[in-house]
Amino acid sequence: MQYLLMIYQNEVEYAKNDAATSQKMLAEYQAFTQSIIQSGNFKAGDRLRPTTTATTVRVRDGKTLTTDGPFAETREQLGGYYLIEAKDLNAAIEIAARIPSARIGSIEVRPIWVYDK
Amino acid sequence: MTPSEIDKIFRDEAGRALATLIRLVGDFDLAEDALQEAFAVALERWPACGAPDNPRAWLVNVAKHKAIDRVRRQTVFRGKEQQLVHELELNAQAVDEPPAMLDDDMLRLIFTCCHPSFAPEVQVALTLRTVCGLSTVQVARAFLVSEEAMAQRLVRAKQKIRLAGIPYEVPERDTLVPRLDGVLTVIYLVFTEGYVATSGADLMRPDLAVEAIRLGRLLDRLMPERAGIKGLLSLMLLHDARRAGRETAAGDVVLLEEQDRMLWDRKQIEEGLRLVDDALRLPGRPQAYAVQAAIAALHARAASFEETDWAQIAGLYEVLLRISPSPVIELNHAAAVSMVDGPARALDLVDAITARGGLNGYELLPAVRADLLRRLGRKDEARAAYLAATEATQLEPLRRLYARRMREMD
């Protein structure tokens, strides 16, 4: 099965990290990504630029409305994702728990709706 | 065969038959529907020819064929379903499986219902519905929600099992232990719902208590070295052993101090006492369930209410407060202290819990307070507390008990 692992964390807090902490996190992410590439679970994954760069689009009555940033005033923001292939939810949870940010923020695990082509 | 005999077989076999069917067909709803159809066939045939030697294997086999028919009947065949029919037909002959396999199926079902990706109340609801075979209406009643809301919740949960890929399996050794705690919690909740119902006309739901004990035995047989399982099983057996003494023929509550101990089930008490000894002897830190069972054992061993070893019970509650602190245990501790040091000291403890707001809305808090005030002779305050207790509970026998207490004070 395919799962999207969505990485949420407080980006304001995260931005306050000093260079050494950020460096360490980056290294941990590289090691993690390597490990799931080697185990065959990795399909895709990227880090997102901060929400300050985001634009939200809605179409209402045929008119396109754009607003600055995401609307929700949540404590944690989507900061990146992995698309993985895993045997079942337990395997996906096990992988999600190894994402470095799981210790700081939270990881949402969602099965992918696969359409028959 | 009479309909009531058939009904008993259904009740005894439904849970395990369903557990096996889910493994075979891989879908909760399909398995449930197919089993219903198999029951219908049995109701037609068994009154005339009697039940087969192995009714569960028979039910599973008939249900399996019903499931195959159902999938076949669906007009649009998708690859996955064709595969399912094929697999089902392949093993359609192998019905008489060894009992160990069926036990595993039951355990699989419990662990699936108690998967940590479900909210705790969903775990309990799903277990009650699927493992214990309660109807959706009954589960809704236990949770004080509408039948529609509960049906929705169960549909969503079953959907999640299928779509999110929650495996139908007993977890492997290294992930089993953290999962086991959740399973024990759910079994205990099923038991407590049977021991004192949340609402309604009847104090107890013995069917639930019996089911929880059966699940406890099953786990203990599969993992005999776990003190938590032995402790929980012992606790449930010792509590349930008092069942016949806990209510009058009219369904009124008989409190521990008034119970006729001759009505207690001695054989079940012996089993409970053996298990708690075993649990406490296993290596490792003391387990909360084992300590609770040790408290129940002291009650079971006492020849009368007056001869109960209250000092040791209060001490065990203190141990319990150290290993798993909770305001409910504090309240129980206070009740035990009232038997050792008198109601005044216990009332201080209860008021301290209230002041911290730890048990806001817990229905037994005003009842314990009322009882202490009554014993202190503070009648007006006691009356107010009994009224608060009456308002807090949804259970008719408890309301009658509080009314009786108030009458006795007049």
Interface residues (C-beta under 8 A of the other chain):
Chain A: M1 Y3 A86 K87 D88 L89 N90 A92 I93 V109 R110 P111 D116
Chain B: R78 G79 H115 S117 L163 A164 G165 I166 P167 P171 T175
